[in-house]
Amino acid sequence: MDALKFISQYSHVSFESMWNYGNTYPYGVYLSDRENWIKWYEKNKCHNIQLIN
């Protein structure tokens, strides 16, 4: 969950889809979100992103 919170600072994460009985991340939704994360990464990978602890 921490990783998803981190990624959500930079790209969309479908947290609302995890509001189900099992509190799980549906695989189809994950694949859709992952595609957007990869697009975001490819677009921004050369912009000297700095991670602050």
Helices and strands as residue ranges (DSSP letters): H 2-7, G 15-18, H 27-44
